Amino acid sequence: MIVFGGTGDLSMRKLLPALYHSDRDGRLAPGSRVIALSRGGLTDAGFRGKVEAEVRPGLHADDAEGWERFLGRLRHVSLDVGGPRRDGWTALTHLLAGREDTARIFYLASPPATFGPFCRGVHDAGLVTPRSRVVLEKPLGRDLAGARRINDEVGAIFGEHQIFRIDHYLGKETVQNLLVLRFANAFLEPIWNSLWIDHVQITVAESVGTPGRRGYYDQAGALRDMVQNHLLQLLCLVAMEPPSRNDRESIRDEKLKVLQALRPITGTEADRFTVRGQYVAGEAGPGYLDEPDQTAPTTASHRVETFTAVRAEVKNWRWAGVPFYLRTGKRMPYRRSEIVVQFKDVPHSIFPGGGPNRLVLRLQPGEGIHLHIMAKEPGAGEVVPRPVPLSLSFADTFRTRVPEAYERLLMDVLAGNPTLFMRRDEVEAAWSWIDPIAATWEAAGTAPDPYPAGTSGPAAAHEMLGRSGRAWHEEDLP
Ligand SMILES: NC(=O)c1ccc[n+]([C@@H]2O[C@H](COP(=O)([O-])OP(=O)(O)OC[C@H]3O[C@@H](n4cnc5c(N)ncnc54)[C@H](OP(=O)(O)O)[C@@H]3O)[C@@H](O)[C@H]2O)c1
């Protein structure tokens, strides 16, 4: 595996720990190596020292022998992708010589602007073999045109079957379990439609802010950074039709149909169906504009959304009329990712109180599935129904370590299985839906609604659901 940007934040926090855990579990072949590329001028020993200092303390557990074996797999090559010097490419070519038949993974953990030049670089150095694959990190562009440009540049060197566009949410256990829950159990399918489901909520809430990341975040914002990829991918898995097979194309074909069925939100509709917010100083910390950063806030900083809520609709027979509420934000009161499927209430209640059933798929923290059913509160006297969760915690039930999403996905790349990766047409269909919303916001030229750091978004996000008598699911779970 050749990690381009191998000294960066993503490599240190996600990729290298995932590779170490996979190695410890015996899932890396004996001769496997990880070659990190950066401009940092490190030797192999210098890079290993950096990994020892930055990666090892954060591991779940490590054993001395396994750690030494893992360190022995690491190399570093200094290479500036846009620079005139060829010595980095020459060093990489030497390292890979004689291994043309081995699977070669080029992992692009570097700024998106370097994706195209890097692919051309490996091609010009003659390093692309039939068993080569390339992994692309998000964000793939900041609009449809940008995504197409990157896809064209990478596609000029690698075939679509060699390109793995990663969305790490798809590697989470709960997300995999959503497919099993829907397609390996018979009881849900008859009620998985607009006759029985009132609405769906997908929340990805972060309690952290964006200190030191203004340069990136000003250009991204919550809509592009989170909704275009993670939230829309989750929506697809909830809404897709049962695929005929669990293979690389069938699932992606069904997800694409969902994206193509999303009702466009254009022009003034954005006022009714979307909300944008930006955190200001509150109990949880400073406002977005006051976060410590190397650069001062610009006009883009004032306009960028750190929170968004969108009411989406999937226009097909199964889902017509069922709102899919998506929301994501920084500096919210909790860190929580979940899908809530809210069923319709009983047609006629013979008990006082009560309420509709809810299926909660929790991605983090504590991955698990909770089905809220009505049960009788114990005791004599009047029968009082109370919602009680039937809970399946993966960690408790299977008594095994729940692997990080990156572990699963990296092993899929090594195995050449792209099922859980986004195909080009999916990425572009998602941008086609996002672009008109972003364009309307930009044309308005106004600032997002403020919300105090540590609260769950601006009032408008609650009003969006409140207008139809609904409310965001805020309840904590065991
Ligand atoms: N961090 C995350 O949690 C996260 C999550 C999702 C997606 N991503 C995506 O993953 C990618 C990496 O993010 P990051 O946060 O790890 O960034 P980062 O900390 O800034 O690291 C970037 C890496 O790329 C190298 N690099 C940059 N320009 C280069 C060049 N011209 N030639 C050679 N190496 C170069 C850097 O090393 P030198 O500067 O020493 O060359 C460094 O190793 C980005 O596309 C980002 O959008 C990151």
The ligand as an SDF file (V2000), in Angstrom:
LIG
                    3D

 48 52  0  0  0  0  0  0  0  0999 V2000
   -8.2990   14.0710    8.4280 N   0  0  0  0  0  0  0  0  0  0  0  0
   -9.4510   13.4840    8.3220 C   0  0  0  0  0  0  0  0  0  0  0  0
  -10.0570   13.0480    9.3070 O   0  0  0  0  0  0  0  0  0  0  0  0
  -10.0840   13.2900    6.9630 C   0  0  0  0  0  0  0  0  0  0  0  0
  -11.3770   12.7300    6.8970 C   0  0  0  0  0  0  0  0  0  0  0  0
  -11.9420   12.5200    5.6490 C   0  0  0  0  0  0  0  0  0  0  0  0
  -11.2570   12.8710    4.5020 C   0  0  0  0  0  0  0  0  0  0  0  0
  -10.0100   13.4370    4.5840 N   0  0  0  0  0  0  0  0  0  0  0  0
   -9.3120   13.7490    3.3390 C   0  0  0  0  0  0  0  0  0  0  0  0
   -8.0760   13.0650    3.3580 O   0  0  0  0  0  0  0  0  0  0  0  0
   -7.0640   13.8300    2.7170 C   0  0  0  0  0  0  0  0  0  0  0  0
   -5.9310   14.0920    3.7000 C   0  0  0  0  0  0  0  0  0  0  0  0
   -6.4220   14.8360    4.8090 O   0  0  0  0  0  0  0  0  0  0  0  0
   -5.5370   15.1340    6.1020 P   0  0  0  0  0  0  0  0  0  0  0  0
   -6.4340   15.7510    7.0940 O   0  0  0  0  0  0  0  0  0  0  0  0
   -4.7570   13.9320    6.4720 O   0  0  0  0  0  0  0  0  0  0  0  0
   -4.5400   16.2770    5.5250 O   0  0  0  0  0  0  0  0  0  0  0  0
   -3.1340   16.7290    6.1260 P   0  0  0  0  0  0  0  0  0  0  0  0
   -3.0290   16.4280    7.5750 O   0  0  0  0  0  0  0  0  0  0  0  0
   -2.9550   18.1310    5.6590 O   0  0  0  0  0  0  0  0  0  0  0  0
   -2.0890   15.7800    5.3760 O   0  0  0  0  0  0  0  0  0  0  0  0
   -1.8240   15.9120    4.0010 C   0  0  0  0  0  0  0  0  0  0  0  0
   -0.7140   14.9470    3.6220 C   0  0  0  0  0  0  0  0  0  0  0  0
   -0.4330   15.1160    2.2150 O   0  0  0  0  0  0  0  0  0  0  0  0
    0.9760   15.4180    2.0730 C   0  0  0  0  0  0  0  0  0  0  0  0
    1.1170   16.3240    0.9120 N   0  0  0  0  0  0  0  0  0  0  0  0
    0.4400   17.4780    0.7060 C   0  0  0  0  0  0  0  0  0  0  0  0
    0.8100   18.0290   -0.4780 N   0  0  0  0  0  0  0  0  0  0  0  0
    1.7480   17.1950   -1.0200 C   0  0  0  0  0  0  0  0  0  0  0  0
    2.5230   17.2090   -2.2080 C   0  0  0  0  0  0  0  0  0  0  0  0
    2.4070   18.1970   -3.1230 N   0  0  0  0  0  0  0  0  0  0  0  0
    3.3800   16.1850   -2.4450 N   0  0  0  0  0  0  0  0  0  0  0  0
    3.4890   15.1850   -1.5360 C   0  0  0  0  0  0  0  0  0  0  0  0
    2.7900   15.1110   -0.3860 N   0  0  0  0  0  0  0  0  0  0  0  0
    1.9310   16.1040   -0.1250 C   0  0  0  0  0  0  0  0  0  0  0  0
    1.3550   16.0460    3.4150 C   0  0  0  0  0  0  0  0  0  0  0  0
    2.7160   15.9230    3.7260 O   0  0  0  0  0  0  0  0  0  0  0  0
    3.7610   17.1520    3.4500 P   0  0  0  0  0  0  0  0  0  0  0  0
    3.0520   18.4280    3.6910 O   0  0  0  0  0  0  0  0  0  0  0  0
    4.8980   16.8510    4.3860 O   0  0  0  0  0  0  0  0  0  0  0  0
    4.1390   16.9640    2.0340 O   0  0  0  0  0  0  0  0  0  0  0  0
    0.5740   15.1590    4.3760 C   0  0  0  0  0  0  0  0  0  0  0  0
    1.2270   13.9210    4.5540 O   0  0  0  0  0  0  0  0  0  0  0  0
   -7.7540   15.0970    2.2210 C   0  0  0  0  0  0  0  0  0  0  0  0
   -8.1980   14.8750    0.9030 O   0  0  0  0  0  0  0  0  0  0  0  0
   -8.9480   15.2160    3.1530 C   0  0  0  0  0  0  0  0  0  0  0  0
   -9.9900   15.9520    2.5650 O   0  0  0  0  0  0  0  0  0  0  0  0
   -9.4300   13.6540    5.7930 C   0  0  0  0  0  0  0  0  0  0  0  0
  1  2  1  0
  2  3  2  0
  2  4  1  0
  4  5  1  0
  4 48  2  0
  5  6  2  0
  6  7  1  0
  7  8  2  0
  8  9  1  0
  8 48  1  0
  9 10  1  0
  9 46  1  0
 10 11  1  0
 11 12  1  0
 11 44  1  0
 12 13  1  0
 13 14  1  0
 14 15  2  0
 14 16  1  0
 14 17  1  0
 17 18  1  0
 18 19  2  0
 18 20  1  0
 18 21  1  0
 21 22  1  0
 22 23  1  0
 23 24  1  0
 23 42  1  0
 24 25  1  0
 25 26  1  0
 25 36  1  0
 26 27  1  0
 26 35  1  0
 27 28  2  0
 28 29  1  0
 29 30  1  0
 29 35  2  0
 30 31  1  0
 30 32  2  0
 32 33  1  0
 33 34  2  0
 34 35  1  0
 36 37  1  0
 36 42  1  0
 37 38  1  0
 38 39  2  0
 38 40  1  0
 38 41  1  0
 42 43  1  0
 44 45  1  0
 44 46  1  0
 46 47  1  0
M  CHG  2   8   1  16  -1
M  END
$$$$
